[in-house]
Amino acid sequence: MRYIARVLPPTDPDWSTRHSVLAVARRTAALLNALEDTPTAAATTVASVADVLRAHGEPEPLDLTAEDVEGMRAAGARLREVFAAGDVDAAAAALNGLLREHTGTLRLTAHAGRTPWHPHLDRADDGPWDEWFLASSCLALTVLLWDRQRPPGRICASPSCGHVFITQGSGPERRYCTRRCATRERVAAHRRTARSSGDSQAASKR
């Protein structure tokens, strides 16, 4: 079970930034990538996931166990379906399935006065980590899809990556999670073109 410890008070000026819909969606992506990347060693996996949670504002003590992480990994596999959706209709269908099967009723909570009021879809403030992860992620991704009328995120187009990322902004949707992946794929495409051109020239000389 999750332990709800003291968090920063409602007067914290950074609270709205750290707990905005976009911040929660980015936490979802970071957790999905950590769960995908971490090795099988239980202690290392727990430490890696805990580091992501701390980086995104989760208070101590986390009390995260290997069993908790395995539950989060199973939840993450379902959430990746949203990122894998090819269009907004498919993303909405994936989210509707998750909302129908794995979340509770929309409610407001202030964690007994320890935080500003905010919405939750998990069934209790001290519920299991996997339930919290799935419910909070569904809520954030649903609002992003509603607000932008397009998939809230996607999987990196680089075959060697597989990370998920949150799409944002008014311009064309990104295809890669980072500039590094985009650059690597451009270089690879250029080399393939150069190699193909060289092969064609060699064949024409025969």
N, C-alpha and C positions, 0 to 999 in steps of 0.2 A: 504494500500500500504506500501511496505517496504521503510524505510528511510535509504539511504546510507550515513552514517556519516563518519567522518575522521577515517581512520584505520592506523595501524602502517605503516611507510614508507617502500619502497622497500629495504632499507638498513638493515631492521630488520633481524638479523641473524637467528631468529627462524621462519621466515615466511614460508620457504619451508617445515619445519617440521609440523607446525600447519595446513598448507593448502595442504599437500600432498594428493594423492588419498586415501591412507590408513587412514589418519586422517579424511578426509571427510566421508569415509565409516564408521568409528567408531562413528563419530558424528551422522550419520544416525541411527545406532543401538541404541545409547544412547537416541536419540529423540523418536524412536519407543517405547522403554521401558518406557520412561517417560510418553508418551501419553497413554500407556496401563495401567500404574500404578496409574496415578493421579486420585484423587477422582472427583466426579461430581461438587463440588463447583467451580464455574468459577474462582474466584480470586486465589484459591490455585492452580488450574490447570495452569493458566497463569504464576504464580510465579515459579512453578516447571519446566515448559518448558523453561522459560526465564533463569533459573539457568543453565540448560544444554547448552543453546546457549552461555551464557557467558563463561562457562567452556571450550567451544570449540572455543573461540576466536572471537565471534561475537561482534562488537563494540557497544557502547552506542551512542544514546538512542535506545533501541530496539522497543519501541512503539508497543508492542504486545498486542492484545486484545483477549477477549474470542472468538470472531468470527474468528480471525486469527487461534487460536488454534483448533477450530472445523474444519476449513479447512485443517489444518495440520493433524488432526486425520483421516480425510477421505483420504488424500493422503497416510498416513501411512498404512491404511488398504490395499491399493493397493501394496505398497512396501513390505508388509509382505508376499505377494505371492512369491516374489523372494526368501525370506528366507525359505519359506515352500517347495520350489521345491526339489524333491527327487534326482535329478541328474543335470548335467550340461546342458543337452538339455532342460529340463523343466525350469531351471533358465533362459536360453537364451530366450526361448519362452516368459516367463513372462516379461523380460526386453524389448524384441522387441515390445510387446504390449504396454508397457508404453511409450517407445520412439516414437512409431507411433502415439499414441493418446494424449499424454500429454506434449510433449516437443517441443521446437522450433528448429530452425536451429543452428547447432554448430557455435559458434562465440567466438572471443577473446575480453576480456575487461580488462581495467586497472582502471575502476571506475574513469574516468576523471583524471588519473594520481595519484590516491591515493593508488594504489596497483601495484605490478608487473603484467604483462600481464598473464592471465590465461583463460582457456576455460569455457564457460557457455552454458547451453542448455535452460535456461529460456528465455522468449521473450524480457525482458527489465531488466536493472539493478535495477530499483525501482519497480519491479513487486510484486504481493502479496506473502505473506509468504508461502502459500501452494504450489504455482507454483515454487518458489525458492527451497523449500524443496524437492519436487518431482524431479525437473530437476537436481539439484546438486547431489542428491542421485543416480539417474539413471546413471549419468555420471561416478561417482566413482565406482559403482557396476559393470557397463559394463566394465570398464578398468580392474578391478580386475579379472573378469571372463575371459576376453581376455588374460590377462597376465598369469593366472594360469590354465586355461582350466578346471575349476571346479567351483561349486557354490561359490559365494563370501561370503556367510554366511549361517547360519541355525538357527532353533529354538531349544532352549535347550531341550534335551531329557527327562529332569525331568518333570513328569506330573504335579507337583505342582509349576512349575516355569513359563514357557511360554515366557521367555525373548529371544530376538534374539541376535546374536553375530556374529562378523566377523571372519571367519576362515583364518588362515595364516600359513606360514611355509611350509617346505618340508616333514614333517612327516605325520603320519596318521591324518585324520581330527578329530577334537574334536567333542564330542557329547554333552558336557555340557558347559554352559556359564561361569561357575566358578568352582574352586575346591570344593567350599562348596556344590554346587549341585551334583557334581560327588561323593563326600564323602557320602552325604546323601543317594543317590541312592544305593551305595555299601553297606552301613549299612542296608538299607531296604531289599536289596536282600539277605544279609547274615541272617537277622532275618527270612525272609520267608523260606530260606533253612533249618535253624535250627528248625523252627516250623514244617515244613513238615517232617523232619527227626524224630522229637519227636513224631509226630502223627503216623508215620509208625511203630516206635518201640512200641508204646502203643498198636497199633492194633495187632501187632504180638504176644503180650503177652496174648491176650484175648483167 
